[in-house]
Amino acid sequence: MVRIVLISLAALLVPYAGWSSEIPAQQPVSGQSVAVQAEQSVSPQELPVSPPVVPLKILTMDELNAKRYQRLRDISRDLEGQQATMADFDGYLKWMGGALASYGKYVEAGSFAAGFAKYLPVPYAGQAGQATKFISHFALSLSSTSAAVKSYLASSQYLIAGVEALGPSPIGKEHELSQLTFYADQQLSRSMVELQERLSTVSDLSGSALSFLLGLQQYLGSTDEYWQKTKSLVSRKEADKAEKGALAGSIDGLKARAQSFNDKLKQYDAMVGSAMPRIASLVAYDELRQEMEAKTAVVPALVRGI
């Protein structure tokens, strides 16, 4: 009996052992398998690379005011460097106004000499009847240029004094900076450009006057017709030789002074060329300041709304 029971138990155990050998190994979940395969198929070179994080530099109001302050000081320095030049311009204008009377005498007398019209100054060359218009135009130009010099000096002195009043630091002086910026843009720049244009006109007219005197000198050296027809108009008692000497002295004097005037005009042109971009940058800084103030004013309003 016991033997039969043992045999039955052995028969029952044998199938279970077979079943255990046939059970397949546990397979991974399909989603995990795809993820593993994807990771294995991508090379390190193909992975996206994030750009390095660069810290942002935010311009503060104090830094902006420091830039505005420095621009104003640069402009003020340029203006101070032109003070002596303005005195030279004024001296030339006064000298030229006195010399113009004698040039007018030559022009008026020369207009009656046959063949002399070609030596009259531009833009009246060949028009003897218009010679006096050149003199009157020149005199008017000298007068208006003298007024432009005074206007420029007043504008420059105002800005120089304003910059000096700022002291060594612009902190807490936003209103003064804005006021000087507005003045530089609206008044100083206009007076600078106007003076530049009028000085350029005087330079051109001086060149015309010099060309006229040189032409007159050449004409006198080739004929006596001028003297024969103009002795009654030229109110001098000296002989023709003395008159020619006076003319040569006028030519030399005008040539030297005109050359010095033109050299200083080039310096002034260079100053204007550097000052105008600085004034433009001042205006740009002021506009940026207004935007920054507007944005900072919005934040408290939003906080109050919350």
Backbone torsions as a table, in degrees:
resi	resn	phi	psi	omega
1	MET	NA	-45.9	178.6
2	VAL	-62.5	-36.2	-179.8
3	ARG	-66.6	-38.1	-179.5
4	ILE	-65.8	-39.4	-179.7
5	VAL	-64.0	-41.0	179.8
6	LEU	-64.1	-41.0	-179.7
7	ILE	-64.7	-39.0	179.5
8	SER	-64.7	-42.0	178.3
9	LEU	-63.4	-40.0	179.1
10	ALA	-63.3	-38.8	179.4
11	ALA	-66.6	-33.9	179.3
12	LEU	-71.8	-35.2	-176.5
13	LEU	-75.0	-30.7	-175.9
14	VAL	-62.9	-46.9	178.3
15	PRO	-60.1	-39.7	179.6
16	TYR	-62.5	-35.8	177.5
17	ALA	-65.5	-38.5	178.5
18	GLY	-67.8	-39.3	179.5
19	TRP	-63.2	-39.7	-177.9
20	SER	-65.4	-30.3	179.8
21	SER	-77.3	-20.2	-177.3
22	GLU	-94.9	-8.0	-177.7
23	ILE	-71.1	123.9	-178.1
24	PRO	-68.0	155.1	178.7
25	ALA	-66.2	148.9	-178.1
26	GLN	-64.6	129.3	-178.1
27	GLN	-95.1	145.4	177.3
28	PRO	-68.4	158.7	177.2
29	VAL	-64.9	141.7	-174.6
30	SER	-57.0	-41.3	179.5
31	GLY	-61.8	-40.9	178.7
32	GLN	-66.5	-36.5	-179.9
33	SER	-63.4	-43.6	179.8
34	VAL	-63.0	-41.0	-179.3
35	ALA	-64.0	-41.9	-179.9
36	VAL	-65.4	-42.4	179.5
37	GLN	-65.3	-37.2	179.9
38	ALA	-65.5	-40.4	-179.9
39	GLU	-67.1	-35.9	-179.0
40	GLN	-74.7	-23.8	-175.9
41	SER	-88.1	-15.9	-178.7
42	VAL	-94.1	124.9	178.7
43	SER	-81.7	158.2	179.8
44	PRO	-61.4	-30.1	-179.3
45	GLN	-69.2	-24.7	-176.1
46	GLU	-86.9	-10.0	-179.8
47	LEU	-71.6	138.1	179.1
48	PRO	-64.4	139.2	-179.2
49	VAL	-107.8	124.6	179.4
50	SER	-78.9	137.8	178.3
51	PRO	-66.1	151.8	179.4
52	PRO	-64.9	144.3	179.8
53	VAL	-79.2	118.7	-179.8
54	VAL	-104.2	125.6	179.2
55	PRO	-65.9	135.2	-178.5
56	LEU	-77.8	138.5	177.0
57	LYS	-100.5	115.1	-178.0
58	ILE	-100.8	126.3	178.6
59	LEU	-75.7	123.8	178.8
60	THR	-89.4	165.1	179.3
61	MET	-65.2	-37.0	178.6
62	ASP	-64.1	-40.4	178.4
63	GLU	-66.4	-38.9	178.2
64	LEU	-65.3	-42.6	177.8
65	ASN	-63.8	-35.4	177.5
66	ALA	-64.4	-37.6	177.3
67	LYS	-67.2	-42.5	178.5
68	ARG	-63.1	-42.2	179.6
69	TYR	-61.8	-42.3	-179.2
70	GLN	-67.4	-38.5	177.4
71	ARG	-62.7	-42.4	179.4
72	LEU	-63.9	-39.2	178.1
73	ARG	-66.2	-38.0	177.8
74	ASP	-63.1	-44.6	179.2
75	ILE	-64.3	-43.0	179.5
76	SER	-60.9	-39.4	178.8
77	ARG	-64.0	-41.6	178.2
78	ASP	-63.8	-40.1	180.0
79	LEU	-65.4	-41.3	178.8
80	GLU	-62.9	-33.9	179.8
81	GLY	-70.4	-12.6	-178.8
82	GLN	-101.3	2.3	-177.4
83	GLN	-63.2	-45.8	179.1
84	ALA	-65.0	-36.2	178.9
85	THR	-64.0	-37.9	178.3
86	MET	-62.7	-38.5	177.3
87	ALA	-63.8	-38.6	177.9
88	ASP	-66.4	-40.9	177.1
89	PHE	-60.4	-45.5	-178.9
90	ASP	-62.9	-39.3	177.7
91	GLY	-64.9	-39.5	179.3
92	TYR	-66.4	-41.7	-179.1
93	LEU	-62.2	-41.1	178.6
94	LYS	-67.0	-42.7	179.1
95	TRP	-64.1	-42.6	-178.3
96	MET	-66.2	-35.1	177.9
97	GLY	-63.0	-38.9	177.4
98	GLY	-71.6	-38.6	-179.2
99	ALA	-72.2	-23.4	-176.0
100	LEU	-64.0	-27.9	179.2
101	ALA	-63.1	-43.2	178.7
102	SER	-70.2	-34.7	176.8
103	TYR	-65.3	-38.3	178.1
104	GLY	-62.3	-36.1	177.6
105	LYS	-62.4	-43.4	179.1
106	TYR	-66.3	-41.2	-178.8
107	VAL	-64.7	-46.8	-178.8
108	GLU	-63.4	-43.6	-180.0
109	ALA	-68.7	-40.4	-177.5
110	GLY	-67.6	-24.3	-178.5
111	SER	-68.1	-13.6	179.1
112	PHE	-95.8	-3.6	-179.0
113	ALA	-91.4	133.0	-179.2
114	ALA	-64.2	137.3	176.8
115	GLY	77.1	5.4	-175.2
116	PHE	-93.9	-11.3	-173.3
117	ALA	-58.7	-31.5	-176.9
118	LYS	-67.5	-13.8	-179.8
119	TYR	-95.1	-0.4	179.1
120	LEU	-70.7	151.1	-171.7
121	PRO	-73.1	156.0	174.7
122	VAL	-65.9	140.5	8.1
123	PRO	-98.8	23.6	-176.3
124	TYR	-107.8	19.8	-178.8
125	ALA	-60.0	132.2	178.9
126	GLY	83.1	4.1	-179.6
127	GLN	-125.0	82.7	-174.7
128	ALA	-60.9	-34.1	-178.6
129	GLY	-68.7	-16.2	-178.5
130	GLN	-100.9	9.5	-174.9
131	ALA	-61.3	-41.0	-177.8
132	THR	-66.9	-24.7	177.5
133	LYS	-65.6	-33.3	177.0
134	PHE	-63.1	-44.3	-178.9
135	ILE	-64.4	-44.7	-179.2
136	SER	-67.2	-37.5	177.3
137	HIS	-64.7	-41.0	178.7
138	PHE	-63.9	-45.1	-179.9
139	ALA	-62.7	-40.0	178.2
140	LEU	-66.1	-39.0	178.6
141	SER	-64.6	-40.3	177.8
142	LEU	-62.5	-40.9	-179.2
143	SER	-66.1	-46.4	-179.3
144	SER	-67.8	-33.4	178.1
145	THR	-69.1	-38.0	176.4
146	SER	-61.0	-40.5	176.9
147	ALA	-66.1	-36.5	178.4
148	ALA	-66.7	-35.4	176.4
149	VAL	-62.2	-44.2	180.0
150	LYS	-64.5	-41.0	179.3
151	SER	-64.5	-43.2	178.4
152	TYR	-63.6	-42.6	179.6
153	LEU	-61.4	-41.6	178.8
154	ALA	-63.7	-42.5	-180.0
155	SER	-66.0	-45.3	-178.4
156	SER	-66.5	-39.6	179.2
157	GLN	-64.5	-37.3	178.3
158	TYR	-62.3	-46.0	-178.3
159	LEU	-69.9	-40.1	178.3
160	ILE	-59.6	-44.7	179.2
161	ALA	-64.8	-38.1	179.0
162	GLY	-65.3	-40.2	178.2
163	VAL	-67.2	-40.9	177.9
164	GLU	-62.9	-35.7	-179.8
165	ALA	-68.4	-20.5	178.0
166	LEU	-66.0	-26.9	-179.3
167	GLY	80.9	-162.8	-174.8
168	PRO	-80.7	-8.4	-175.9
169	SER	-142.5	142.6	179.3
170	PRO	-91.6	2.6	-174.8
171	ILE	-61.9	129.0	179.3
172	GLY	76.7	13.4	-176.4
173	LYS	-123.9	40.0	-179.1
174	GLU	-61.1	-38.7	-179.2
175	HIS	-64.9	-44.4	179.4
176	GLU	-63.8	-39.6	178.5
177	LEU	-63.0	-42.9	179.6
178	SER	-66.5	-39.5	-179.7
179	GLN	-64.6	-43.8	179.2
180	LEU	-68.0	-35.0	176.6
181	THR	-62.8	-45.7	178.8
182	PHE	-62.1	-42.5	-179.1
183	TYR	-65.3	-42.8	179.9
184	ALA	-63.1	-38.3	-177.9
185	ASP	-75.1	-41.2	-172.5
186	GLN	-90.5	-38.1	-173.9
187	GLN	-107.0	-53.0	-174.9
188	LEU	-62.6	-47.5	-178.3
189	SER	-61.8	-37.9	179.3
190	ARG	-66.2	-43.6	179.5
191	SER	-68.3	-33.2	177.8
192	MET	-64.2	-48.2	-177.0
193	VAL	-68.9	-40.3	179.0
194	GLU	-61.6	-44.2	178.4
195	LEU	-64.2	-39.8	178.8
196	GLN	-59.6	-43.7	-179.6
197	GLU	-66.6	-41.9	-177.7
198	ARG	-70.7	-37.9	176.3
199	LEU	-64.4	-37.0	177.7
200	SER	-64.3	-38.5	177.1
201	THR	-64.3	-43.9	177.8
202	VAL	-61.0	-39.5	178.3
203	SER	-62.0	-43.0	178.8
204	ASP	-64.8	-43.2	-179.8
205	LEU	-67.4	-35.8	176.2
206	SER	-64.0	-39.5	176.5
207	GLY	-63.9	-38.2	177.0
208	SER	-65.4	-42.2	178.7
209	ALA	-63.4	-40.0	179.4
210	LEU	-66.1	-41.4	177.7
211	SER	-62.1	-38.6	178.4
212	PHE	-62.9	-46.5	-178.7
213	LEU	-65.9	-38.4	177.4
214	LEU	-65.6	-39.6	176.7
215	GLY	-64.9	-39.3	177.5
216	LEU	-63.4	-41.7	179.8
217	GLN	-62.6	-42.0	178.6
218	GLN	-65.0	-40.2	-179.9
219	TYR	-65.2	-41.1	179.7
220	LEU	-65.9	-29.8	-180.0
221	GLY	-76.2	-12.8	-176.3
222	SER	-107.2	-16.9	-177.4
223	THR	-157.5	157.7	175.8
224	ASP	-100.8	7.7	-175.9
225	GLU	-61.3	-37.7	-178.8
226	TYR	-60.1	-47.8	-177.1
227	TRP	-67.8	-37.3	-178.7
228	GLN	-65.6	-32.6	-176.6
229	LYS	-95.6	-9.4	-173.5
230	THR	-124.1	2.5	-178.9
231	LYS	-60.0	-32.4	179.4
232	SER	-73.7	-20.3	-178.8
233	LEU	-93.6	-32.1	179.1
234	VAL	-84.5	105.0	-173.4
235	SER	-81.7	70.0	175.8
236	ARG	-133.7	145.5	-179.2
237	LYS	-97.2	-9.6	-178.1
238	GLU	-70.8	163.0	178.1
239	ALA	-70.8	169.5	-180.0
240	ASP	-58.3	-35.5	-178.8
241	LYS	-63.1	-41.3	178.5
242	ALA	-66.6	-37.4	178.2
243	GLU	-63.7	-41.3	178.3
244	LYS	-65.3	-36.6	177.4
245	GLY	-65.7	-39.3	177.6
246	ALA	-64.5	-38.8	178.0
247	LEU	-64.3	-42.4	178.5
248	ALA	-62.3	-39.4	177.3
249	GLY	-65.0	-37.8	177.0
250	SER	-64.1	-39.8	179.6
251	ILE	-65.3	-47.5	-179.3
252	ASP	-62.9	-41.8	179.7
253	GLY	-64.2	-45.2	179.8
254	LEU	-66.1	-39.8	-178.9
255	LYS	-61.8	-45.6	-178.3
256	ALA	-67.2	-45.9	-178.3
257	ARG	-68.8	-39.0	179.3
258	ALA	-65.3	-36.8	178.6
259	GLN	-64.7	-44.8	177.2
260	SER	-63.0	-40.4	178.3
261	PHE	-61.2	-46.0	-179.0
262	ASN	-66.2	-36.0	177.3
263	ASP	-63.2	-43.7	179.3
264	LYS	-70.3	-30.8	176.5
265	LEU	-65.0	-37.9	176.5
266	LYS	-63.1	-40.0	177.3
267	GLN	-63.6	-41.7	179.0
268	TYR	-66.0	-41.1	177.1
269	ASP	-59.0	-41.1	178.9
270	ALA	-64.6	-39.6	178.8
271	MET	-64.2	-44.4	178.5
272	VAL	-62.3	-39.6	-179.9
273	GLY	-63.0	-30.6	178.2
274	SER	-88.9	-29.8	-176.7
275	ALA	-76.7	-36.5	-176.6
276	MET	-62.4	-44.4	175.3
277	PRO	-63.1	-33.2	177.7
278	ARG	-66.6	-39.7	176.3
279	ILE	-64.6	-39.9	177.8
280	ALA	-62.4	-39.5	178.0
281	SER	-67.1	-34.6	175.7
282	LEU	-59.7	-44.5	179.2
283	VAL	-63.0	-41.3	178.8
284	ALA	-64.4	-41.3	177.6
285	TYR	-62.8	-39.0	-178.9
286	ASP	-67.8	-38.8	176.5
287	GLU	-64.6	-39.9	177.0
288	LEU	-64.5	-39.2	177.8
289	ARG	-61.0	-41.8	179.2
290	GLN	-63.6	-39.5	178.2
291	GLU	-65.4	-42.2	179.8
292	MET	-64.2	-41.5	178.9
293	GLU	-66.1	-36.7	179.0
294	ALA	-66.0	-40.9	-179.2
295	LYS	-69.6	-39.0	178.8
296	THR	-68.9	-25.5	178.0
297	ALA	-76.9	-23.9	-179.4
298	VAL	-73.1	-36.2	-175.5
299	VAL	-60.2	-51.3	177.4
300	PRO	-58.6	-35.4	179.6
301	ALA	-64.4	-40.5	177.5
302	LEU	-65.9	-40.1	179.6
303	VAL	-63.8	-41.0	178.1
304	ARG	-65.5	-33.9	178.6
305	GLY	-67.9	-32.8	177.1
306	ILE	-68.1	NA	NA
